[in-house]
């Protein structure tokens, strides 16, 4: 058995890691779209469900944002593609010095941060609307209008780069020959240059639409009070996710795969080598026709939609919920058994008027003399309890006080006998 050298294995390992890094998140999102967990996760697996697709369709805000994104994408394509094509044709027809200056100007919006483009677009059209004294209901303050023109500023530059890569291979003598044969410049453009640029136009259209659909930095400022698909998704991420986001990913991946398969079948079907293969095999020719492939993929998509609509996972979900409740109840019972018994706290003794312990009948001695409970009693403040005022002029002894007469006037000013 021949053992491969490490140098031959390393490229394979690198490619495996690269594709795992590239497609791993997509695979994980596809799996989480069919897990009944309320949070997007692969493990632990609960139930196979398609309920998240129904929740996605029932999300009015997300559907509205998707509709706005599609409308904005179409508007961006309608404006950016002609601008990018015109810029590419201009750069191909001017001198080297002027070409360098124009190229710098056209490519500059790509280098500007999207936040700056969004804010500048918003402020610019606000000033224009203020100059014309336009009401806030006008298009100067419309989120769709502002977003289209904000995105066109840099998406048109992307389109221009695609057109430049194609137009550099164009033979200008073809246009000159058409003009020499009596064609007008418009006819030469439509019948000679435009068919040559058709593949680039298709590529730039797809690129512009996808760039508009996924843009967030510029859109979050220019959309004003409206919403797009990306802004709604960002708010969901900020305030809490559920697997309906994964359902969106499944739909986008499915549409992309269907389009890529049909496009690849179309290219191979019209290639010369494949034409020779299927020339003697009519069945294979019909089976590999782009229309046949599209029909099969369409039927599979319809079957998937019907399966999603009819699949019922309520029984499994109810069982999972019951199991979770049983586990929670078991944990609560175990916690109550593990908690030690609480011993009763010692009885707090009853406190007297000054914080001393109440002995039930005998007052605690006071540091001021007498009993602590009788220091501020009414009889000690006004005289002996139960004594009647004497009418005799003979001096009498001061009344008995709980504090020993320390607050008597003669004790405050000196001896009363002197």
Sine and cosine of phi, psi and omega as CSV:
sin_phi,cos_phi,sin_psi,cos_psi,sin_omega,cos_omega
0.00,0.00,0.80,-0.60,-0.04,-1.00
-0.99,0.13,0.81,-0.58,0.00,-1.00
-1.00,-0.06,0.77,-0.64,0.00,-1.00
-0.96,0.28,0.58,-0.82,0.03,-1.00
-0.96,0.28,0.43,-0.90,0.01,-1.00
-0.85,0.52,-0.54,0.84,-0.01,-1.00
-0.92,0.39,-0.42,0.91,0.04,-1.00
-0.99,0.11,-0.40,0.92,-0.02,-1.00
-1.00,0.07,-0.52,0.85,-0.08,-1.00
-0.86,0.52,-0.70,0.71,0.04,-1.00
-0.86,0.50,-0.61,0.79,0.03,-1.00
-0.91,0.41,-0.66,0.75,0.04,-1.00
-0.89,0.45,-0.67,0.74,0.01,-1.00
-0.88,0.47,-0.70,0.71,0.01,-1.00
-0.90,0.43,-0.63,0.77,0.03,-1.00
-0.90,0.45,-0.69,0.72,0.03,-1.00
-0.91,0.41,-0.62,0.78,0.00,-1.00
-0.89,0.45,-0.74,0.67,-0.01,-1.00
-0.94,0.33,-0.52,0.85,0.09,-1.00
-0.91,0.42,-0.65,0.76,0.06,-1.00
-0.92,0.40,-0.58,0.81,-0.07,-1.00
-0.97,0.24,-0.71,0.71,-0.11,-0.99
-0.97,-0.24,-0.13,0.99,0.00,-1.00
-0.84,0.54,-0.77,0.64,0.03,-1.00
-0.87,0.50,-0.59,0.81,0.01,-1.00
-0.92,0.40,-0.67,0.74,0.02,-1.00
-0.90,0.45,-0.66,0.75,0.00,-1.00
-0.90,0.45,-0.67,0.75,0.00,-1.00
-0.91,0.42,-0.61,0.80,0.03,-1.00
-0.90,0.43,-0.65,0.76,0.00,-1.00
-0.92,0.39,-0.69,0.72,-0.04,-1.00
-0.91,0.42,-0.37,0.93,0.01,-1.00
-0.93,0.36,-0.29,0.96,-0.04,-1.00
-0.92,-0.40,0.21,0.98,0.06,-1.00
-0.99,-0.15,0.70,-0.71,-0.07,-1.00
-0.97,0.24,-0.04,1.00,0.03,-1.00
-0.87,0.49,0.58,-0.81,-0.01,-1.00
-0.96,0.27,-0.20,0.98,0.05,-1.00
-0.87,-0.49,0.66,-0.75,-0.03,-1.00
-0.88,0.47,0.93,-0.37,0.01,-1.00
-0.39,-0.92,0.40,-0.92,0.01,-1.00
-1.00,-0.08,-0.63,0.77,-0.03,-1.00
-0.76,-0.65,0.69,-0.72,0.02,1.00
-0.98,0.20,0.58,-0.81,0.00,-1.00
-0.99,0.17,0.71,-0.71,-0.02,-1.00
-0.95,-0.30,-0.98,0.21,-0.02,-1.00
-0.65,-0.76,0.51,-0.86,0.15,-0.99
-0.98,0.21,0.84,-0.55,-0.06,-1.00
-0.59,-0.81,0.43,-0.91,0.11,-0.99
-0.87,-0.50,0.30,0.95,-0.06,-1.00
-0.92,0.38,-0.43,0.90,-0.05,-1.00
-0.93,0.37,-0.45,0.89,0.07,-1.00
-0.93,0.36,-0.63,0.77,0.08,-1.00
-0.91,0.42,-0.62,0.78,0.05,-1.00
-0.91,0.41,-0.57,0.82,0.05,-1.00
-0.90,0.43,-0.69,0.72,0.01,-1.00
-0.92,0.40,-0.53,0.85,-0.02,-1.00
-0.99,0.16,-0.11,0.99,0.01,-1.00
-0.99,0.16,0.99,-0.13,-0.08,-1.00
-0.90,0.44,-0.62,0.79,-0.04,-1.00
-0.92,0.40,-0.65,0.76,0.00,-1.00
-0.94,0.35,-0.63,0.77,0.03,-1.00
-0.91,0.41,-0.64,0.77,0.05,-1.00
-0.90,0.44,-0.67,0.74,0.05,-1.00
-0.89,0.45,-0.62,0.78,0.04,-1.00
-0.90,0.43,-0.66,0.75,0.06,-1.00
-0.88,0.48,-0.67,0.74,0.05,-1.00
-0.90,0.44,-0.62,0.78,0.01,-1.00
-0.91,0.42,-0.66,0.75,0.03,-1.00
-0.90,0.43,-0.67,0.75,0.03,-1.00
-0.90,0.44,-0.69,0.73,0.02,-1.00
-0.91,0.42,-0.64,0.77,0.01,-1.00
-0.88,0.48,-0.67,0.74,0.04,-1.00
-0.90,0.44,-0.67,0.74,0.03,-1.00
-0.90,0.44,-0.64,0.77,0.02,-1.00
-0.91,0.42,-0.68,0.73,0.02,-1.00
-0.88,0.47,-0.67,0.74,-0.04,-1.00
-0.90,0.43,-0.48,0.88,-0.04,-1.00
-0.99,-0.13,-0.67,0.74,-0.13,-0.99
-0.96,0.28,-0.59,0.81,-0.06,-1.00
-0.90,0.43,-0.76,0.65,0.06,-1.00
-0.87,0.49,-0.63,0.78,0.01,-1.00
-0.91,0.42,-0.72,0.70,0.02,-1.00
-0.90,0.44,-0.63,0.78,0.03,-1.00
-0.91,0.41,-0.68,0.73,0.02,-1.00
-0.89,0.45,-0.65,0.76,0.02,-1.00
-0.91,0.42,-0.64,0.76,0.01,-1.00
-0.91,0.42,-0.67,0.74,0.02,-1.00
-0.91,0.42,-0.64,0.77,0.02,-1.00
-0.89,0.45,-0.69,0.72,-0.01,-1.00
-0.91,0.41,-0.46,0.89,-0.01,-1.00
-0.99,0.16,-0.16,0.99,-0.09,-1.00
-0.89,-0.45,-0.04,1.00,0.00,-1.00
-0.98,-0.22,0.15,-0.99,-0.02,-1.00
-0.95,0.30,0.21,-0.98,-0.06,-1.00
-0.88,0.48,-0.67,0.74,-0.05,-1.00
-0.92,0.40,-0.76,0.65,0.02,-1.00
-0.91,0.42,-0.54,0.84,0.02,-1.00
-0.89,0.46,-0.65,0.76,0.00,-1.00
-0.91,0.42,-0.66,0.75,0.00,-1.00
-0.92,0.38,-0.72,0.70,0.00,-1.00
-0.91,0.42,-0.61,0.79,0.01,-1.00
-0.89,0.46,-0.64,0.77,0.03,-1.00
-0.89,0.45,-0.66,0.75,0.00,-1.00
-0.92,0.39,-0.68,0.73,-0.05,-1.00
-0.94,0.34,-0.54,0.84,-0.09,-1.00
-1.00,0.03,-0.20,0.98,-0.08,-1.00
-0.85,0.52,-0.65,0.76,-0.03,-1.00
-0.86,0.51,-0.43,0.90,0.03,-1.00
-0.92,0.39,-0.53,0.85,-0.05,-1.00
-0.99,0.11,-0.22,0.98,-0.01,-1.00
-0.99,0.10,0.71,-0.70,0.03,-1.00
-0.86,0.51,0.56,-0.83,-0.02,-1.00
-0.89,0.46,-0.52,0.85,0.03,-1.00
-0.89,0.45,-0.66,0.75,0.01,-1.00
-0.91,0.41,-0.66,0.75,0.02,-1.00
-0.90,0.44,-0.68,0.74,0.00,-1.00
-0.89,0.45,-0.73,0.68,0.00,-1.00
-0.91,0.41,-0.68,0.73,-0.01,-1.00
-0.91,0.42,-0.61,0.79,0.05,-1.00
-0.90,0.44,-0.70,0.72,0.01,-1.00
-0.89,0.46,-0.71,0.70,-0.02,-1.00
-0.94,0.35,-0.65,0.76,-0.03,-1.00
-0.88,0.48,-0.77,0.63,-0.04,-1.00
-0.95,0.30,-0.42,0.91,0.11,-0.99
-0.92,0.40,-0.65,0.76,0.04,-1.00
-0.92,0.39,-0.63,0.78,0.05,-1.00
-0.89,0.45,-0.70,0.71,0.03,-1.00
-0.90,0.43,-0.60,0.80,0.05,-1.00
-0.92,0.39,-0.61,0.79,0.01,-1.00
-0.89,0.46,-0.65,0.76,0.02,-1.00
-1.00,0.02,0.09,1.00,0.00,-1.00
0.81,0.59,0.69,0.72,-0.04,-1.00
-0.99,0.14,0.60,-0.80,0.04,-1.00
-0.95,0.32,0.25,-0.97,-0.03,-1.00
-0.94,0.33,-0.23,0.97,0.05,-1.00
-0.99,0.13,-0.10,1.00,-0.05,-1.00
-0.98,0.22,0.14,-0.99,-0.06,-1.00
-0.95,0.32,-0.26,0.97,0.03,-1.00
-0.89,0.45,-0.42,0.91,-0.03,-1.00
-0.90,-0.43,0.21,0.98,-0.01,-1.00
-0.99,0.14,0.76,-0.65,-0.07,-1.00
-0.90,0.44,-0.62,0.78,0.00,-1.00
-0.91,0.42,-0.70,0.71,0.01,-1.00
-0.89,0.46,-0.73,0.68,-0.03,-1.00
-0.90,0.43,-0.62,0.78,-0.02,-1.00
-0.93,0.37,-0.64,0.77,0.02,-1.00
-0.87,0.49,-0.75,0.66,-0.04,-1.00
-0.97,0.26,-0.47,0.88,0.09,-1.00
-0.93,0.38,-0.64,0.77,0.01,-1.00
-0.97,0.24,-0.52,0.86,-0.02,-1.00
-0.89,0.46,-0.51,0.86,-0.07,-1.00
-0.85,0.52,-0.55,0.84,0.02,-1.00
-0.93,-0.36,-0.43,0.90,0.02,-1.00
-0.94,0.33,-0.52,0.85,0.07,-1.00
-0.89,0.46,-0.54,0.84,0.05,-1.00
-0.93,0.37,-0.64,0.77,0.09,-1.00
-0.86,0.52,-0.71,0.71,0.01,-1.00
-0.89,0.46,-0.63,0.77,0.00,-1.00
-0.87,0.49,-0.65,0.76,0.01,-1.00
-0.90,0.44,-0.61,0.79,0.05,-1.00
-0.91,0.42,-0.68,0.73,0.00,-1.00
-0.93,0.38,-0.59,0.81,0.01,-1.00
-0.89,0.45,-0.64,0.77,0.00,-1.00
-0.91,0.42,-0.43,0.90,0.01,-1.00
-1.00,0.03,-0.66,0.75,-0.12,-0.99
-0.96,0.29,-0.32,0.95,0.04,-1.00
-0.92,0.39,-0.34,0.94,0.03,-1.00
-0.99,-0.12,0.13,0.99,-0.03,-1.00
-1.00,0.09,0.69,-0.72,0.05,-1.00
-1.00,0.03,0.95,-0.32,-0.06,-1.00
-0.92,0.40,-0.31,0.95,0.01,-1.00
-0.92,0.40,-0.38,0.92,0.05,-1.00
-0.91,0.41,-0.66,0.75,0.05,-1.00
-0.92,0.39,-0.65,0.76,0.02,-1.00
-0.90,0.44,-0.61,0.79,0.04,-1.00
-0.91,0.41,-0.64,0.77,0.03,-1.00
-0.90,0.43,-0.64,0.77,0.03,-1.00
-0.93,0.38,-0.62,0.79,0.03,-1.00
-0.91,0.42,-0.46,0.89,-0.02,-1.00
-1.00,0.04,0.15,0.99,0.12,-0.99
0.98,-0.20,0.07,1.00,0.02,-1.00
-0.97,0.24,0.59,-0.81,0.09,-1.00
-0.97,0.25,0.31,-0.95,0.05,-1.00
-0.84,0.54,-0.57,0.82,0.03,-1.00
-0.92,0.39,-0.68,0.73,0.02,-1.00
-0.92,0.40,-0.61,0.79,0.04,-1.00
-0.91,0.42,-0.60,0.80,0.02,-1.00
-0.94,0.35,-0.71,0.70,-0.09,-1.00
-0.95,0.31,-0.64,0.77,-0.13,-0.99
-0.99,-0.11,-0.26,0.96,-0.04,-1.00
-0.90,-0.44,-0.85,0.53,-0.11,-0.99
-0.97,0.24,-0.67,0.74,-0.09,-1.00
-0.90,0.44,-0.69,0.73,0.07,-1.00
-0.88,0.48,-0.57,0.82,0.04,-1.00
-0.92,0.40,-0.53,0.85,-0.04,-1.00
-1.00,0.03,0.02,1.00,-0.08,-1.00
-0.85,0.52,-0.73,0.69,0.03,-1.00
-0.87,0.50,-0.63,0.77,0.03,-1.00
-0.92,0.38,-0.58,0.81,0.03,-1.00
-0.90,0.43,-0.68,0.73,0.04,-1.00
-0.89,0.46,-0.69,0.72,0.02,-1.00
-0.90,0.43,-0.69,0.73,0.00,-1.00
-0.91,0.40,-0.56,0.83,0.02,-1.00
-0.91,0.42,-0.72,0.69,0.03,-1.00
-0.89,0.45,-0.68,0.73,0.00,-1.00
-0.89,0.46,-0.70,0.71,-0.02,-1.00
-0.91,0.41,-0.65,0.76,-0.02,-1.00
-0.91,0.41,-0.71,0.71,-0.01,-1.00
-0.93,0.37,-0.61,0.79,0.05,-1.00
-0.90,0.43,-0.59,0.81,0.06,-1.00
-0.94,0.34,-0.63,0.78,-0.06,-1.00
-0.92,0.39,-0.59,0.81,-0.08,-1.00
-0.99,-0.13,-0.04,1.00,-0.06,-1.00
-0.94,0.35,0.67,-0.74,0.01,-1.00
-0.80,-0.60,-0.69,0.72,-0.14,-0.99
-0.86,0.51,-0.67,0.74,0.02,-1.00
-0.99,0.17,-0.64,0.77,-0.10,-0.99
-0.91,0.40,-0.57,0.82,-0.08,-1.00
-0.89,0.45,-0.40,0.92,0.04,-1.00
-1.00,-0.08,-0.62,0.78,-0.11,-0.99
-0.99,0.12,-0.30,0.95,-0.06,-1.00
-0.97,0.25,-0.24,0.97,0.05,-1.00
0.85,0.53,-0.88,-0.48,-0.09,-1.00
-1.00,0.00,-0.11,0.99,0.02,-1.00
-1.00,0.09,-0.18,-0.98,-0.02,-1.00
-0.54,-0.84,0.45,-0.89,0.08,-1.00
-0.84,-0.55,0.02,-1.00,-0.03,-1.00
-0.87,0.49,-0.69,0.73,-0.03,-1.00
-0.94,0.33,-0.62,0.78,-0.01,-1.00
-0.93,0.36,-0.58,0.81,0.05,-1.00
-0.92,0.38,-0.66,0.75,0.03,-1.00
-0.89,0.45,-0.64,0.77,0.01,-1.00
-0.91,0.42,-0.61,0.80,0.05,-1.00
-0.92,0.39,-0.58,0.82,0.05,-1.00
-0.92,0.40,-0.65,0.76,0.03,-1.00
-0.91,0.42,-0.60,0.80,-0.05,-1.00
-0.96,0.28,-0.60,0.80,-0.08,-1.00
-0.97,-0.23,0.03,1.00,0.05,-1.00
0.77,-0.63,0.77,-0.63,-0.04,-1.00
-0.99,-0.13,0.34,-0.94,0.26,-0.96
-0.58,-0.81,0.24,-0.97,-0.08,-1.00
-0.90,0.43,0.00,1.00,0.12,-0.99
-0.90,0.44,-0.43,0.90,0.11,-0.99
-0.90,0.43,-0.64,0.77,0.06,-1.00
-0.91,0.41,-0.56,0.83,0.06,-1.00
-0.89,0.45,-0.60,0.80,0.08,-1.00
-0.88,0.48,-0.69,0.72,0.01,-1.00
-0.88,0.47,-0.64,0.77,0.01,-1.00
-0.88,0.47,-0.67,0.74,-0.01,-1.00
-0.91,0.42,-0.70,0.71,-0.02,-1.00
-0.91,0.42,-0.68,0.73,0.02,-1.00
-0.89,0.45,-0.65,0.76,0.00,-1.00
-0.90,0.44,-0.71,0.70,0.01,-1.00
-0.89,0.45,-0.65,0.76,0.00,-1.00
-0.90,0.44,-0.68,0.73,0.00,-1.00
-0.91,0.42,-0.67,0.74,0.02,-1.00
-0.88,0.48,-0.72,0.69,0.02,-1.00
-0.90,0.45,-0.65,0.76,-0.01,-1.00
-0.92,0.39,-0.65,0.76,0.00,-1.00
-0.91,0.42,-0.69,0.72,0.00,-1.00
-0.90,0.43,-0.65,0.76,0.00,-1.00
-0.91,0.41,-0.67,0.74,0.00,-1.00
-0.92,0.39,-0.63,0.77,0.05,-1.00
-0.90,0.44,-0.61,0.79,0.02,-1.00
-0.90,0.43,-0.70,0.72,-0.01,-1.00
-0.91,0.42,-0.67,0.74,-0.01,-1.00
-0.95,0.32,-0.56,0.83,-0.03,-1.00
-0.91,0.42,-0.58,0.81,-0.04,-1.00
-1.00,-0.05,0.07,1.00,0.06,-1.00
-0.97,0.22,0.42,-0.91,-0.07,-1.00
-0.93,0.36,-0.64,0.76,-0.03,-1.00
-0.89,0.45,-0.67,0.75,0.01,-1.00
-0.95,0.32,-0.50,0.86,0.05,-1.00
-0.89,0.45,-0.61,0.79,0.04,-1.00
-0.93,0.35,-0.54,0.84,-0.02,-1.00
-0.94,0.35,-0.70,0.71,-0.10,-0.99
-1.00,-0.01,0.03,1.00,-0.04,-1.00
-0.90,0.45,-0.61,0.79,-0.03,-1.00
-0.99,-0.17,0.13,0.99,-0.01,-1.00
-0.78,-0.63,1.00,0.06,-0.06,-1.00
-0.88,0.48,-0.57,0.82,-0.03,-1.00
-0.91,0.41,-0.70,0.72,0.03,-1.00
-0.91,0.41,-0.54,0.84,0.02,-1.00
-0.91,0.41,-0.64,0.77,0.03,-1.00
-0.95,0.32,-0.63,0.78,-0.06,-1.00
-0.93,0.36,-0.54,0.84,-0.03,-1.00
-1.00,-0.08,0.09,1.00,0.05,-1.00
-0.91,0.41,0.66,-0.75,0.00,-1.00
-0.82,0.57,-0.57,0.82,0.04,-1.00
-0.92,0.40,-0.65,0.76,0.02,-1.00
-0.92,0.39,-0.66,0.75,0.03,-1.00
-0.89,0.46,-0.68,0.73,0.01,-1.00
-0.89,0.45,-0.62,0.79,0.02,-1.00
-0.91,0.41,-0.67,0.74,0.01,-1.00
-0.90,0.44,-0.71,0.70,0.01,-1.00
-0.91,0.42,-0.57,0.82,0.05,-1.00
-0.91,0.42,-0.67,0.75,0.04,-1.00
-0.90,0.44,-0.65,0.76,0.05,-1.00
-0.89,0.45,-0.64,0.77,0.02,-1.00
-0.91,0.42,-0.66,0.75,0.03,-1.00
-0.90,0.43,-0.66,0.75,0.05,-1.00
-0.89,0.46,-0.62,0.78,0.04,-1.00
-0.91,0.42,-0.65,0.76,0.02,-1.00
-0.91,0.42,-0.67,0.74,0.03,-1.00
-0.90,0.43,-0.63,0.77,0.04,-1.00
-0.90,0.44,-0.67,0.75,0.01,-1.00
-0.89,0.45,-0.62,0.79,-0.02,-1.00
-0.95,0.32,-0.56,0.83,-0.13,-0.99
-0.99,-0.12,-0.23,0.97,-0.03,-1.00
-0.95,0.32,0.75,-0.66,-0.03,-1.00
-0.86,-0.50,0.88,-0.48,0.01,-1.00
-0.90,-0.44,0.35,0.94,-0.06,-1.00
-0.91,0.42,-0.61,0.79,-0.02,-1.00
-0.91,0.42,-0.70,0.71,0.02,-1.00
-0.91,0.41,-0.65,0.76,0.01,-1.00
-0.90,0.44,-0.65,0.76,0.03,-1.00
-0.90,0.43,-0.63,0.78,0.02,-1.00
-0.91,0.41,-0.66,0.75,0.04,-1.00
-0.89,0.45,-0.66,0.75,0.02,-1.00
-0.90,0.43,-0.65,0.76,0.03,-1.00
-0.91,0.42,-0.64,0.77,0.04,-1.00
-0.90,0.44,-0.64,0.77,0.02,-1.00
-0.90,0.43,-0.65,0.76,0.03,-1.00
-0.91,0.41,-0.64,0.77,0.03,-1.00
-0.90,0.44,-0.67,0.74,0.04,-1.00
-0.90,0.44,-0.66,0.75,0.02,-1.00
-0.90,0.43,-0.66,0.75,0.03,-1.00
-0.90,0.43,-0.64,0.77,0.02,-1.00
-0.90,0.43,-0.65,0.76,0.03,-1.00
-0.91,0.41,-0.62,0.78,0.04,-1.00
-0.91,0.42,-0.66,0.75,0.03,-1.00
-0.91,0.42,-0.67,0.75,0.03,-1.00
-0.90,0.44,-0.62,0.79,0.03,-1.00
-0.91,0.41,-0.62,0.78,0.02,-1.00
-0.92,0.38,-0.53,0.85,0.05,-1.00
-0.96,0.28,-0.56,0.83,-0.02,-1.00
-0.98,0.20,-0.31,0.95,-0.03,-1.00
-0.97,0.25,0.81,-0.58,0.00,-1.00
-0.92,0.39,0.48,-0.88,0.02,-1.00
-0.92,0.39,0.63,-0.78,-0.03,-1.00
-1.00,0.06,0.87,-0.50,0.05,-1.00
-0.97,0.25,0.59,-0.81,-0.02,-1.00
-0.92,0.38,0.63,-0.77,0.00,-1.00
-0.95,0.31,0.57,-0.82,0.04,-1.00
-0.88,0.48,0.56,-0.83,-0.03,-1.00
-0.94,0.35,0.75,-0.66,0.02,-1.00
-0.98,0.20,0.80,-0.60,0.00,-1.00
-0.91,0.41,0.50,-0.86,0.01,-1.00
-0.96,0.28,0.75,-0.66,-0.06,-1.00
-1.00,-0.05,0.54,-0.84,0.07,-1.00
-0.99,0.13,-0.14,-0.99,-0.04,-1.00
-0.88,0.48,-0.54,0.84,-0.02,-1.00
-0.96,-0.28,0.33,0.95,0.05,-1.00
1.00,-0.06,-0.07,1.00,0.06,-1.00
-0.98,0.22,0.29,-0.96,-0.04,-1.00
-0.96,0.28,0.71,-0.70,0.02,-1.00
-0.98,0.22,0.87,-0.50,-0.04,-1.00
-1.00,0.00,0.00,1.00,0.08,-1.00
1.00,-0.06,-0.29,0.96,0.04,-1.00
-0.17,-0.98,-0.53,0.85,-0.01,-1.00
-0.99,-0.15,0.85,-0.53,-0.03,-1.00
-0.97,0.25,0.57,-0.82,0.02,-1.00
-0.95,0.32,0.56,-0.83,0.03,-1.00
-0.90,0.44,0.54,-0.84,-0.06,-1.00
-0.94,-0.33,0.56,-0.83,0.06,-1.00
-0.93,0.37,-0.27,0.96,0.03,-1.00
-1.00,0.05,-0.01,1.00,-0.07,-1.00
0.99,-0.14,0.58,-0.81,-0.03,-1.00
0.98,0.20,-0.35,-0.94,-0.04,-1.00
-0.99,-0.10,0.58,-0.82,-0.01,-1.00
-0.91,0.41,-0.50,0.87,-0.04,-1.00
-0.97,0.22,-0.18,0.98,-0.07,-1.00
-0.91,-0.41,0.22,0.98,-0.04,-1.00
-0.90,0.43,-0.74,0.67,-0.08,-1.00
-0.95,-0.31,0.43,0.90,0.06,-1.00
-0.95,0.33,0.46,-0.89,-0.07,-1.00
-0.86,0.51,-0.60,0.80,-0.04,-1.00
-0.93,0.37,-0.46,0.89,0.03,-1.00
-0.99,0.17,-0.40,0.92,0.03,-1.00
-0.99,0.14,-0.50,0.87,-0.06,-1.00
-0.91,-0.41,-0.18,0.98,-0.01,-1.00
0.60,-0.80,-0.03,-1.00,0.00,-1.00
-0.92,0.40,0.63,-0.78,0.00,-1.00
-0.93,0.36,0.75,-0.66,0.09,-1.00
0.99,0.15,-0.04,1.00,0.02,-1.00
-0.99,0.13,0.55,-0.84,0.03,-1.00
-0.98,-0.20,0.61,-0.79,-0.01,-1.00
-0.88,0.48,0.70,-0.71,-0.02,-1.00
-1.00,0.06,0.65,-0.76,0.02,-1.00
-0.99,-0.14,0.00,1.00,-0.02,-1.00
-0.98,0.17,0.51,-0.86,0.02,-1.00
-0.99,0.13,-0.16,0.99,-0.01,-1.00
-0.92,0.39,0.62,-0.79,0.00,-1.00
-0.92,0.40,0.65,-0.76,0.01,-1.00
-0.90,-0.45,0.37,-0.93,0.03,-1.00
-0.95,0.30,0.57,-0.82,-0.01,-1.00
-0.87,0.50,0.47,-0.88,-0.02,-1.00
-0.89,0.46,0.50,-0.87,0.01,-1.00
-0.93,0.37,0.79,-0.61,-0.06,-1.00
-0.86,-0.50,0.51,-0.86,0.02,-1.00
-0.93,0.38,-0.28,0.96,-0.02,-1.00
-0.94,-0.35,0.19,0.98,0.08,-1.00
0.97,0.25,0.38,0.93,0.04,-1.00
0.95,0.32,0.45,0.89,-0.05,-1.00
-0.96,0.28,-0.32,0.95,0.04,-1.00
-0.99,-0.15,0.23,0.97,0.04,-1.00
-0.93,0.36,0.52,-0.86,-0.06,-1.00
-0.86,0.51,-0.65,0.76,-0.05,-1.00
-0.93,0.37,-0.40,0.92,0.05,-1.00
-0.99,0.16,-0.37,0.93,0.01,-1.00
-0.99,0.12,-0.54,0.84,-0.08,-1.00
-0.97,-0.25,-0.16,0.99,-0.05,-1.00
0.69,-0.72,-0.04,-1.00,0.00,-1.00
-0.94,0.35,0.72,-0.70,-0.02,-1.00
-0.95,0.30,-0.30,0.95,-0.02,-1.00
-1.00,0.09,-0.29,0.96,-0.04,-1.00
-0.99,-0.16,0.00,0.00,0.00,0.00
